[in-house]
Amino acid sequence: MTSLICGSLAFDTIMSFGGRFSEALLPDQLHKINVAFLVPEMRREYGGCAGNIAYNLKLLGGDPLIMATIGQDGAPYLGRLELLGISRHCIRTVESSYTAQAFITTDVDGNQITAFHPGAMTLSHQNKVADAGAVKFAIVAPDGRDGMLQHAQDCVGLDLPFIFDPGQGLPMFNGTELEHFIELATYVAVNDYEAELLTERTGLTLDAIAQRVSALIVTRGEQGAEIYTAAERIDIPCVAVDLVVDPTGCGDAFRAGVLHGLNEGMDWTTIGRLASLMGAIKIGHQGGQNHAPVRAEIDDRFHRAFGYRL
């Protein structure tokens, strides 16, 4: 069955600075910064939460349907989705805007300076969930503020179960709004930092949030993940990897595993383990969409990691 993925499509321009930001920024001159960093290495990646989740769900054999906005420069991304066999019929092109873009400069210590232009993403509320047709599950991932509010409400109006995945969009909402999202959502998925911010802003504990949804998922990087239901807490181990290359998009890969598991009717332990595996596969590659295992490889890695087959 089709999974609707409401979220961003973006281009990520990633640059490498061979020095240290700390050596180029003078502490007593921070009030008048005027610096330039030589970045001999640069690459442009396809990104955005919706694009990354859809890519990983397609690897699993799922049927992702992206609902997003893209700008006047979005033709290469649309062409890529066509080659991947991912439907574009719920992607709106906004000719008056650029596609959302992140410009990320990383120094030798792994510190990052990022500039983000939301572009067409700010008009995501113009898309309506009802236009997606028959879908089984949805996810409301980071997107334009109005779009996230609209799509969550649309899902409830259509009796469509959905995952609320606030991600980096969480700071856009106050405690009352976040509590409303929780009341609307079927599932909530956050990382450990977002979990702390969510509990701080709403005044709700993780256990209290879990009582209001079918499941609360908290990812904790190399420490694995936790899945809270009304009845239990399930600890999900991190899958061992040979080499950590780039964590960009690992959370999106994890969420694709959750969506696929829900669609296939898996139990929560297996869903969490599959999601953990997808994150581990992604972390061994640069960018959010450059890993390309076939389904048989994913199944074999799952069997080796957990001792049973999907």
Phi and psi in degrees as GROMACS dihedral restraints (atoms count N, CA, C in turn):
[ dihedral_restraints ]
;  ai    aj    ak    al  type     phi  dphi    fc
    3     4     5     6     1   -76.8    20    10
    4     5     6     7     1   139.9    20    10
    6     7     8     9     1  -112.0    20    10
    7     8     9    10     1   127.9    20    10
    9    10    11    12     1   -89.0    20    10
   10    11    12    13     1   127.8    20    10
   12    13    14    15     1  -117.3    20    10
   13    14    15    16     1   101.1    20    10
   15    16    17    18     1   -91.2    20    10
   16    17    18    19     1   120.5    20    10
   18    19    20    21     1   174.1    20    10
   19    20    21    22     1  -166.3    20    10
   21    22    23    24     1   -91.9    20    10
   22    23    24    25     1   149.9    20    10
   24    25    26    27     1  -114.4    20    10
   25    26    27    28     1   133.6    20    10
   27    28    29    30     1  -150.7    20    10
   28    29    30    31     1   157.9    20    10
   30    31    32    33     1  -102.2    20    10
   31    32    33    34     1   134.3    20    10
   33    34    35    36     1  -110.8    20    10
   34    35    36    37     1   115.7    20    10
   36    37    38    39     1   -98.9    20    10
   37    38    39    40     1   114.5    20    10
   39    40    41    42     1  -114.6    20    10
   40    41    42    43     1   124.2    20    10
   42    43    44    45     1  -122.9    20    10
   43    44    45    46     1   146.1    20    10
   45    46    47    48     1  -113.1    20    10
   46    47    48    49     1   122.8    20    10
   48    49    50    51     1  -100.5    20    10
   49    50    51    52     1   124.7    20    10
   51    52    53    54     1   -75.0    20    10
   52    53    54    55     1    -5.4    20    10
   54    55    56    57     1  -110.0    20    10
   55    56    57    58     1  -157.1    20    10
   57    58    59    60     1  -117.6    20    10
   58    59    60    61     1   132.8    20    10
   60    61    62    63     1   -57.6    20    10
   61    62    63    64     1   -36.6    20    10
   63    64    65    66     1   -62.6    20    10
   64    65    66    67     1   -25.3    20    10
   66    67    68    69     1   -85.2    20    10
   67    68    69    70     1   -16.2    20    10
   69    70    71    72     1   -99.3    20    10
   70    71    72    73     1   -15.0    20    10
   72    73    74    75     1  -106.9    20    10
   73    74    75    76     1   121.8    20    10
   75    76    77    78     1   -89.3    20    10
   76    77    78    79     1   119.9    20    10
   78    79    80    81     1   -53.5    20    10
   79    80    81    82     1   -34.6    20    10
   81    82    83    84     1   -87.6    20    10
   82    83    84    85     1     3.9    20    10
   84    85    86    87     1  -122.2    20    10
   85    86    87    88     1    17.8    20    10
   87    88    89    90     1   -67.6    20    10
   88    89    90    91     1   -15.6    20    10
   90    91    92    93     1   -78.8    20    10
   91    92    93    94     1    -9.0    20    10
   93    94    95    96     1  -144.3    20    10
   94    95    96    97     1    62.9    20    10
   96    97    98    99     1   -72.5    20    10
   97    98    99   100     1   132.9    20    10
   99   100   101   102     1  -151.1    20    10
  100   101   102   103     1    86.2    20    10
  102   103   104   105     1  -128.2    20    10
  103   104   105   106     1   157.4    20    10
  105   106   107   108     1  -133.9    20    10
  106   107   108   109     1   136.7    20    10
  108   109   110   111     1  -111.8    20    10
  109   110   111   112     1   128.0    20    10
  111   112   113   114     1   -75.5    20    10
  112   113   114   115     1   123.3    20    10
  114   115   116   117     1  -124.0    20    10
  115   116   117   118     1    84.9    20    10
  117   118   119   120     1   -67.1    20    10
  118   119   120   121     1   -20.4    20    10
  120   121   122   123     1  -110.4    20    10
  121   122   123   124     1   130.6    20    10
  123   124   125   126     1  -149.1    20    10
  124   125   126   127     1   141.4    20    10
  126   127   128   129     1  -142.1    20    10
  127   128   129   130     1   155.1    20    10
  129   130   131   132     1  -117.4    20    10
  130   131   132   133     1   126.5    20    10
  132   133   134   135     1  -116.8    20    10
  133   134   135   136     1   151.5    20    10
  135   136   137   138     1   -81.1    20    10
  136   137   138   139     1   130.6    20    10
  138   139   140   141     1  -147.8    20    10
  139   140   141   142     1  -149.9    20    10
  141   142   143   144     1    89.0    20    10
  142   143   144   145     1   140.9    20    10
  144   145   146   147     1   -60.7    20    10
  145   146   147   148     1   -42.6    20    10
  147   148   149   150     1   -64.4    20    10
  148   149   150   151     1   -42.8    20    10
  150   151   152   153     1   -63.3    20    10
  151   152   153   154     1   -43.3    20    10
  153   154   155   156     1   -66.7    20    10
  154   155   156   157     1   -43.8    20    10
  156   157   158   159     1   -63.2    20    10
  157   158   159   160     1   -45.4    20    10
  159   160   161   162     1   -61.4    20    10
  160   161   162   163     1   -41.7    20    10
  162   163   164   165     1   -58.6    20    10
  163   164   165   166     1   -47.4    20    10
  165   166   167   168     1   -70.1    20    10
  166   167   168   169     1   -36.3    20    10
  168   169   170   171     1   -65.2    20    10
  169   170   171   172     1   -36.5    20    10
  171   172   173   174     1   -65.0    20    10
  172   173   174   175     1   -37.6    20    10
  174   175   176   177     1   -59.2    20    10
  175   176   177   178     1   -33.3    20    10
  177   178   179   180     1   -81.5    20    10
  178   179   180   181     1    -3.3    20    10
  180   181   182   183     1    91.4    20    10
  181   182   183   184     1    11.0    20    10
  183   184   185   186     1   -80.9    20    10
  184   185   186   187     1   178.4    20    10
  186   187   188   189     1  -122.0    20    10
  187   188   189   190     1    83.6    20    10
  189   190   191   192     1   -79.7    20    10
  190   191   192   193     1   141.6    20    10
  192   193   194   195     1  -125.5    20    10
  193   194   195   196     1   111.7    20    10
  195   196   197   198     1   -84.1    20    10
  196   197   198   199     1   131.6    20    10
  198   199   200   201     1  -115.1    20    10
  199   200   201   202     1   110.0    20    10
  201   202   203   204     1  -158.4    20    10
  202   203   204   205     1   172.4    20    10
  204   205   206   207     1  -118.1    20    10
  205   206   207   208     1   143.6    20    10
  207   208   209   210     1  -135.2    20    10
  208   209   210   211     1   157.3    20    10
  210   211   212   213     1   -97.2    20    10
  211   212   213   214     1  -170.8    20    10
  213   214   215   216     1   -63.0    20    10
  214   215   216   217     1   -20.2    20    10
  216   217   218   219     1   -98.7    20    10
  217   218   219   220     1    16.5    20    10
  219   220   221   222     1   -87.2    20    10
  220   221   222   223     1     0.6    20    10
  222   223   224   225     1   -56.1    20    10
  223   224   225   226     1   -41.7    20    10
  225   226   227   228     1   -61.2    20    10
  226   227   228   229     1   -37.1    20    10
  228   229   230   231     1   -68.3    20    10
  229   230   231   232     1   -43.3    20    10
  231   232   233   234     1   -61.2    20    10
  232   233   234   235     1   -40.1    20    10
  234   235   236   237     1   -64.0    20    10
  235   236   237   238     1   -38.6    20    10
  237   238   239   240     1   -63.6    20    10
  238   239   240   241     1   -44.2    20    10
  240   241   242   243     1   -62.0    20    10
  241   242   243   244     1   -37.6    20    10
  243   244   245   246     1   -62.8    20    10
  244   245   246   247     1   -43.3    20    10
  246   247   248   249     1   -63.5    20    10
  247   248   249   250     1   -32.8    20    10
  249   250   251   252     1   -79.4    20    10
  250   251   252   253     1    -9.8    20    10
  252   253   254   255     1    77.4    20    10
  253   254   255   256     1    26.8    20    10
  255   256   257   258     1  -103.6    20    10
  256   257   258   259     1   125.1    20    10
  258   259   260   261     1   -58.6    20    10
  259   260   261   262     1   143.7    20    10
  261   262   263   264     1  -114.7    20    10
  262   263   264   265     1     7.1    20    10
  264   265   266   267     1   -72.7    20    10
  265   266   267   268     1   -12.4    20    10
  267   268   269   270     1  -107.9    20    10
  268   269   270   271     1    18.2    20    10
  270   271   272   273     1  -102.8    20    10
  271   272   273   274     1   119.9    20    10
  273   274   275   276     1   -96.4    20    10
  274   275   276   277     1   129.4    20    10
  276   277   278   279     1   -92.0    20    10
  277   278   279   280     1   126.7    20    10
  279   280   281   282     1  -107.1    20    10
  280   281   282   283     1   103.6    20    10
  282   283   284   285     1   -69.0    20    10
  283   284   285   286     1   -20.3    20    10
  285   286   287   288     1   -88.3    20    10
  286   287   288   289     1     0.4    20    10
  288   289   290   291     1  -131.1    20    10
  289   290   291   292     1   163.7    20    10
  291   292   293   294     1   -90.2    20    10
  292   293   294   295     1   159.3    20    10
  294   295   296   297     1   -65.1    20    10
  295   296   297   298     1   147.1    20    10
  297   298   299   300     1   -53.1    20    10
  298   299   300   301     1   138.1    20    10
  300   301   302   303     1  -143.0    20    10
  301   302   303   304     1   139.3    20    10
  303   304   305   306     1  -113.8    20    10
  304   305   306   307     1   134.1    20    10
  306   307   308   309     1  -115.3    20    10
  307   308   309   310     1   110.3    20    10
  309   310   311   312     1  -118.2    20    10
  310   311   312   313     1   122.5    20    10
  312   313   314   315     1  -112.7    20    10
  313   314   315   316     1   127.8    20    10
  315   316   317   318     1  -117.2    20    10
  316   317   318   319     1   133.7    20    10
  318   319   320   321     1   -93.4    20    10
  319   320   321   322     1  -176.8    20    10
  321   322   323   324     1   -68.6    20    10
  322   323   324   325     1   -17.8    20    10
  324   325   326   327     1   -93.6    20    10
  325   326   327   328     1     3.8    20    10
  327   328   329   330     1    84.8    20    10
  328   329   330   331     1     3.2    20    10
  330   331   332   333     1   -71.5    20    10
  331   332   333   334     1   147.7    20    10
  333   334   335   336     1  -128.9    20    10
  334   335   336   337     1   142.3    20    10
  336   337   338   339     1  -117.7    20    10
  337   338   339   340     1   121.9    20    10
  339   340   341   342     1  -123.5    20    10
  340   341   342   343     1   135.6    20    10
  342   343   344   345     1  -116.0    20    10
  343   344   345   346     1   131.2    20    10
  345   346   347   348     1  -123.6    20    10
  346   347   348   349     1   128.2    20    10
  348   349   350   351     1  -110.9    20    10
  349   350   351   352     1   114.9    20    10
  351   352   353   354     1   -72.4    20    10
  352   353   354   355     1   -30.9    20    10
  354   355   356   357     1    51.4    20    10
  355   356   357   358     1  -129.8    20    10
  357   358   359   360     1   -61.3    20    10
  358   359   360   361     1   -20.5    20    10
  360   361   362   363     1   -57.8    20    10
  361   362   363   364     1   -30.7    20    10
  363   364   365   366     1   -67.0    20    10
  364   365   366   367     1   -13.5    20    10
  366   367   368   369     1  -105.8    20    10
  367   368   369   370     1    18.7    20    10
  369   370   371   372     1   -64.2    20    10
  370   371   372   373     1   -21.4    20    10
  372   373   374   375     1   -66.5    20    10
  373   374   375   376     1   -13.0    20    10
  375   376   377   378     1   -71.5    20    10
  376   377   378   379     1   -18.2    20    10
  378   379   380   381     1   -82.6    20    10
  379   380   381   382     1   139.5    20    10
  381   382   383   384     1  -117.2    20    10
  382   383   384   385     1   131.4    20    10
  384   385   386   387     1   -60.0    20    10
  385   386   387   388     1   -32.1    20    10
  387   388   389   390     1   -60.2    20    10
  388   389   390   391     1   -25.0    20    10
  390   391   392   393     1   -74.3    20    10
  391   392   393   394     1   -10.3    20    10
  393   394   395   396     1   -75.6    20    10
  394   395   396   397     1   -21.0    20    10
  396   397   398   399     1    81.5    20    10
  397   398   399   400     1  -151.8    20    10
  399   400   401   402     1   -76.3    20    10
  400   401   402   403     1   116.0    20    10
  402   403   404   405     1  -134.3    20    10
  403   404   405   406     1   156.7    20    10
  405   406   407   408     1   -97.1    20    10
  406   407   408   409     1   -41.6    20    10
  408   409   410   411     1  -138.5    20    10
  409   410   411   412     1   160.3    20    10
  411   412   413   414     1  -137.2    20    10
  412   413   414   415     1   163.4    20    10
  414   415   416   417     1  -134.3    20    10
  415   416   417   418     1   134.1    20    10
  417   418   419   420     1  -104.1    20    10
  418   419   420   421     1    99.5    20    10
  420   421   422   423     1  -101.7    20    10
  421   422   423   424     1   172.8    20    10
  423   424   425   426     1   -51.0    20    10
  424   425   426   427     1   132.0    20    10
  426   427   428   429     1  -162.1    20    10
  427   428   429   430     1  -165.6    20    10
  429   430   431   432     1   -61.8    20    10
  430   431   432   433     1   146.1    20    10
  432   433   434   435     1   -55.9    20    10
  433   434   435   436     1   -50.4    20    10
  435   436   437   438     1   -65.2    20    10
  436   437   438   439     1   -34.2    20    10
  438   439   440   441     1   -65.1    20    10
  439   440   441   442     1   -42.3    20    10
  441   442   443   444     1   -63.0    20    10
  442   443   444   445     1   -43.6    20    10
  444   445   446   447     1   -62.4    20    10
  445   446   447   448     1   -44.8    20    10
  447   448   449   450     1   -65.1    20    10
  448   449   450   451     1   -45.5    20    10
  450   451   452   453     1   -69.5    20    10
  451   452   453   454     1   -35.1    20    10
  453   454   455   456     1   -62.9    20    10
  454   455   456   457     1   -44.6    20    10
  456   457   458   459     1   -65.6    20    10
  457   458   459   460     1   -39.1    20    10
  459   460   461   462     1   -60.2    20    10
  460   461   462   463     1   -43.4    20    10
  462   463   464   465     1   -60.7    20    10
  463   464   465   466     1   -43.3    20    10
  465   466   467   468     1   -63.6    20    10
  466   467   468   469     1   -42.2    20    10
  468   469   470   471     1   -62.9    20    10
  469   470   471   472     1   -27.4    20    10
  471   472   473   474     1   -97.9    20    10
  472   473   474   475     1     5.7    20    10
  474   475   476   477     1    56.2    20    10
  475   476   477   478     1    40.5    20    10
  477   478   479   480     1  -103.2    20    10
  478   479   480   481     1   115.3    20    10
  480   481   482   483     1   -63.5    20    10
  481   482   483   484     1   138.4    20    10
  483   484   485   486     1  -144.9    20    10
  484   485   486   487     1   156.0    20    10
  486   487   488   489     1   -94.9    20    10
  487   488   489   490     1   127.9    20    10
  489   490   491   492     1   -91.7    20    10
  490   491   492   493     1   115.4    20    10
  492   493   494   495     1  -124.0    20    10
  493   494   495   496     1    82.7    20    10
  495   496   497   498     1   -67.3    20    10
  496   497   498   499     1   -32.1    20    10
  498   499   500   501     1    49.8    20    10
  499   500   501   502     1  -140.0    20    10
  501   502   503   504     1   -69.9    20    10
  502   503   504   505     1    -7.6    20    10
  504   505   506   507     1   -82.9    20    10
  505   506   507   508     1    -7.3    20    10
  507   508   509   510     1   -56.5    20    10
  508   509   510   511     1   -42.0    20    10
  510   511   512   513     1   -62.0    20    10
  511   512   513   514     1   -13.1    20    10
  513   514   515   516     1   -72.2    20    10
  514   515   516   517     1   -15.4    20    10
  516   517   518   519     1  -115.4    20    10
  517   518   519   520     1   144.7    20    10
  519   520   521   522     1   -86.3    20    10
  520   521   522   523     1   178.3    20    10
  522   523   524   525     1   -60.9    20    10
  523   524   525   526     1   -41.2    20    10
  525   526   527   528     1   -63.7    20    10
  526   527   528   529     1   -42.7    20    10
  528   529   530   531     1   -66.5    20    10
  529   530   531   532     1   -41.0    20    10
  531   532   533   534     1   -65.8    20    10
  532   533   534   535     1   -39.1    20    10
  534   535   536   537     1   -64.5    20    10
  535   536   537   538     1   -35.2    20    10
  537   538   539   540     1   -65.0    20    10
  538   539   540   541     1   -42.9    20    10
  540   541   542   543     1   -56.4    20    10
  541   542   543   544     1   -44.6    20    10
  543   544   545   546     1   -61.7    20    10
  544   545   546   547     1   -41.0    20    10
  546   547   548   549     1   -64.8    20    10
  547   548   549   550     1   -34.2    20    10
  549   550   551   552     1   -78.9    20    10
  550   551   552   553     1   -34.6    20    10
  552   553   554   555     1   -73.8    20    10
  553   554   555   556     1   154.1    20    10
  555   556   557   558     1   -88.0    20    10
  556   557   558   559     1   -37.0    20    10
  558   559   560   561     1  -137.6    20    10
  559   560   561   562     1   154.0    20    10
  561   562   563   564     1  -127.3    20    10
  562   563   564   565     1   134.7    20    10
  564   565   566   567     1  -129.7    20    10
  565   566   567   568     1   124.0    20    10
  567   568   569   570     1  -142.3    20    10
  568   569   570   571     1   161.5    20    10
  570   571   572   573     1   -90.2    20    10
  571   572   573   574     1   179.7    20    10
  573   574   575   576     1   -64.4    20    10
  574   575   576   577     1   -39.5    20    10
  576   577   578   579     1   -64.9    20    10
  577   578   579   580     1   -45.3    20    10
  579   580   581   582     1   -63.9    20    10
  580   581   582   583     1   -33.8    20    10
  582   583   584   585     1   -62.2    20    10
  583   584   585   586     1   -42.6    20    10
  585   586   587   588     1   -64.1    20    10
  586   587   588   589     1   -43.0    20    10
  588   589   590   591     1   -66.7    20    10
  589   590   591   592     1   -38.7    20    10
  591   592   593   594     1   -64.3    20    10
  592   593   594   595     1   -44.9    20    10
  594   595   596   597     1   -68.6    20    10
  595   596   597   598     1   -36.4    20    10
  597   598   599   600     1   -64.7    20    10
  598   599   600   601     1   -44.1    20    10
  600   601   602   603     1   -76.4    20    10
  601   602   603   604     1   -33.1    20    10
  603   604   605   606     1   -91.2    20    10
  604   605   606   607     1   -21.8    20    10
  606   607   608   609     1    77.3    20    10
  607   608   609   610     1     9.0    20    10
  609   610   611   612     1   -98.7    20    10
  610   611   612   613     1   140.7    20    10
  612   613   614   615     1   -77.4    20    10
  613   614   615   616     1   166.3    20    10
  615   616   617   618     1   -60.3    20    10
  616   617   618   619     1   -40.8    20    10
  618   619   620   621     1   -62.1    20    10
  619   620   621   622     1   -39.4    20    10
  621   622   623   624     1   -66.3    20    10
  622   623   624   625     1   -39.3    20    10
  624   625   626   627     1   -64.3    20    10
  625   626   627   628     1   -42.3    20    10
  627   628   629   630     1   -61.2    20    10
  628   629   630   631     1   -29.7    20    10
  630   631   632   633     1   -71.7    20    10
  631   632   633   634     1   -17.9    20    10
  633   634   635   636     1   -97.9    20    10
  634   635   636   637     1    -9.6    20    10
  636   637   638   639     1  -130.1    20    10
  637   638   639   640     1   169.4    20    10
  639   640   641   642     1   -71.6    20    10
  640   641   642   643     1   -30.1    20    10
  642   643   644   645     1  -162.1    20    10
  643   644   645   646     1   142.3    20    10
  645   646   647   648     1  -114.6    20    10
  646   647   648   649     1   124.8    20    10
  648   649   650   651     1  -113.0    20    10
  649   650   651   652     1   126.7    20    10
  651   652   653   654     1  -123.4    20    10
  652   653   654   655     1   116.6    20    10
  654   655   656   657     1   -92.3    20    10
  655   656   657   658     1   144.3    20    10
  657   658   659   660     1  -132.2    20    10
  658   659   660   661     1    39.5    20    10
  660   661   662   663     1    57.5    20    10
  661   662   663   664     1  -129.6    20    10
  663   664   665   666     1   -67.9    20    10
  664   665   666   667     1    -9.1    20    10
  666   667   668   669     1   -90.7    20    10
  667   668   669   670     1     3.8    20    10
  669   670   671   672     1    90.7    20    10
  670   671   672   673     1  -142.5    20    10
  672   673   674   675     1  -152.4    20    10
  673   674   675   676     1   165.4    20    10
  675   676   677   678     1  -129.4    20    10
  676   677   678   679     1   139.7    20    10
  678   679   680   681     1  -119.3    20    10
  679   680   681   682     1   117.5    20    10
  681   682   683   684     1  -100.7    20    10
  682   683   684   685     1   127.5    20    10
  684   685   686   687     1  -117.9    20    10
  685   686   687   688     1   177.8    20    10
  687   688   689   690     1   -63.1    20    10
  688   689   690   691     1   -24.2    20    10
  690   691   692   693     1  -103.3    20    10
  691   692   693   694     1   -24.6    20    10
  693   694   695   696     1  -158.7    20    10
  694   695   696   697     1   168.2    20    10
  696   697   698   699     1  -117.8    20    10
  697   698   699   700     1   126.1    20    10
  699   700   701   702     1  -108.1    20    10
  700   701   702   703     1   123.9    20    10
  702   703   704   705     1   -90.8    20    10
  703   704   705   706     1   126.5    20    10
  705   706   707   708     1  -109.4    20    10
  706   707   708   709     1   121.4    20    10
  708   709   710   711     1   -74.6    20    10
  709   710   711   712     1   155.5    20    10
  711   712   713   714     1   -78.7    20    10
  712   713   714   715     1   136.8    20    10
  714   715   716   717     1   -82.2    20    10
  715   716   717   718     1   129.2    20    10
  717   718   719   720     1   -63.7    20    10
  718   719   720   721     1   143.0    20    10
  720   721   722   723     1  -127.4    20    10
  721   722   723   724     1   154.7    20    10
  723   724   725   726     1   -75.3    20    10
  724   725   726   727     1   -35.9    20    10
  726   727   728   729     1  -151.6    20    10
  727   728   729   730     1   128.6    20    10
  729   730   731   732     1   -88.6    20    10
  730   731   732   733     1   116.1    20    10
  732   733   734   735     1  -104.7    20    10
  733   734   735   736     1   -50.5    20    10
  735   736   737   738     1  -159.4    20    10
  736   737   738   739     1   119.2    20    10
  738   739   740   741     1   -79.0    20    10
  739   740   741   742     1    -5.3    20    10
  741   742   743   744     1   -57.1    20    10
  742   743   744   745     1   122.4    20    10
  744   745   746   747     1    88.2    20    10
  745   746   747   748     1     0.5    20    10
  747   748   749   750     1   -64.3    20    10
  748   749   750   751     1   -39.5    20    10
  750   751   752   753     1   -62.6    20    10
  751   752   753   754     1   -36.6    20    10
  753   754   755   756     1   -68.4    20    10
  754   755   756   757     1   -39.7    20    10
  756   757   758   759     1   -62.1    20    10
  757   758   759   760     1   -41.1    20    10
  759   760   761   762     1   -59.0    20    10
  760   761   762   763     1   -45.8    20    10
  762   763   764   765     1   -66.7    20    10
  763   764   765   766     1   -31.8    20    10
  765   766   767   768     1   -63.0    20    10
  766   767   768   769     1   -39.4    20    10
  768   769   770   771     1   -63.1    20    10
  769   770   771   772     1   -38.7    20    10
  771   772   773   774     1   -63.9    20    10
  772   773   774   775     1   -47.1    20    10
  774   775   776   777     1   -59.7    20    10
  775   776   777   778     1   -44.0    20    10
  777   778   779   780     1   -64.3    20    10
  778   779   780   781     1   -43.3    20    10
  780   781   782   783     1   -61.9    20    10
  781   782   783   784     1   -40.9    20    10
  783   784   785   786     1   -62.8    20    10
  784   785   786   787     1   -44.1    20    10
  786   787   788   789     1   -62.3    20    10
  787   788   789   790     1   -33.3    20    10
  789   790   791   792     1   -90.3    20    10
  790   791   792   793     1    -0.3    20    10
  792   793   794   795     1    71.3    20    10
  793   794   795   796     1    28.9    20    10
  795   796   797   798     1   -74.2    20    10
  796   797   798   799     1   158.4    20    10
  798   799   800   801     1   -74.4    20    10
  799   800   801   802     1   163.9    20    10
  801   802   803   804     1   -66.3    20    10
  802   803   804   805     1   -32.1    20    10
  804   805   806   807     1   -63.4    20    10
  805   806   807   808     1   -45.4    20    10
  807   808   809   810     1   -69.1    20    10
  808   809   810   811     1   -38.5    20    10
  810   811   812   813     1   -58.7    20    10
  811   812   813   814     1   -47.9    20    10
  813   814   815   816     1   -62.9    20    10
  814   815   816   817     1   -40.4    20    10
  816   817   818   819     1   -66.9    20    10
  817   818   819   820     1   -41.5    20    10
  819   820   821   822     1   -63.7    20    10
  820   821   822   823     1   -43.3    20    10
  822   823   824   825     1   -61.4    20    10
  823   824   825   826     1   -42.6    20    10
  825   826   827   828     1   -61.3    20    10
  826   827   828   829     1   -41.8    20    10
  828   829   830   831     1   -62.2    20    10
  829   830   831   832     1   -42.5    20    10
  831   832   833   834     1   -62.8    20    10
  832   833   834   835     1   -38.3    20    10
  834   835   836   837     1   -64.2    20    10
  835   836   837   838     1   -38.9    20    10
  837   838   839   840     1   -67.0    20    10
  838   839   840   841     1   -38.4    20    10
  840   841   842   843     1   -64.1    20    10
  841   842   843   844     1   -43.2    20    10
  843   844   845   846     1   -65.6    20    10
  844   845   846   847     1   -37.8    20    10
  846   847   848   849     1   -66.6    20    10
  847   848   849   850     1   -14.5    20    10
  849   850   851   852     1   -86.0    20    10
  850   851   852   853     1     8.2    20    10
  852   853   854   855     1  -136.9    20    10
  853   854   855   856     1   151.3    20    10
  855   856   857   858     1   -72.5    20    10
  856   857   858   859     1   144.0    20    10
  858   859   860   861     1    76.3    20    10
  859   860   861   862     1   173.0    20    10
  861   862   863   864     1   -90.1    20    10
  862   863   864   865     1   -10.5    20    10
  864   865   866   867     1  -140.6    20    10
  865   866   867   868     1    35.4    20    10
  867   868   869   870     1  -111.2    20    10
  868   869   870   871     1    -3.2    20    10
  870   871   872   873     1   -86.1    20    10
  871   872   873   874     1   143.3    20    10
  873   874   875   876     1  -146.3    20    10
  874   875   876   877     1    54.4    20    10
  876   877   878   879     1   -71.4    20    10
  877   878   879   880     1   144.9    20    10
  879   880   881   882     1   -78.7    20    10
  880   881   882   883     1   164.7    20    10
  882   883   884   885     1   -60.5    20    10
  883   884   885   886     1   -35.8    20    10
  885   886   887   888     1   -63.1    20    10
  886   887   888   889     1   -36.2    20    10
  888   889   890   891     1   -65.8    20    10
  889   890   891   892     1   -41.3    20    10
  891   892   893   894     1   -62.0    20    10
  892   893   894   895     1   -44.8    20    10
  894   895   896   897     1   -62.4    20    10
  895   896   897   898     1   -41.9    20    10
  897   898   899   900     1   -65.6    20    10
  898   899   900   901     1   -41.4    20    10
  900   901   902   903     1   -66.0    20    10
  901   902   903   904     1   -36.0    20    10
  903   904   905   906     1   -63.5    20    10
  904   905   906   907     1   -44.4    20    10
  906   907   908   909     1   -62.7    20    10
  907   908   909   910     1   -42.0    20    10
  909   910   911   912     1   -66.2    20    10
  910   911   912   913     1   -36.3    20    10
  912   913   914   915     1   -77.5    20    10
  913   914   915   916     1   -34.2    20    10
  915   916   917   918     1  -122.9    20    10
  916   917   918   919     1    -6.4    20    10
  918   919   920   921     1    82.0    20    10
  919   920   921   922     1     6.8    20    10
  921   922   923   924     1  -147.9    20    10
  922   923   924   925     1   165.5    20    10
  924   925   926   927     1  -100.4    20    10
  925   926   927   928     1   152.2    20    10
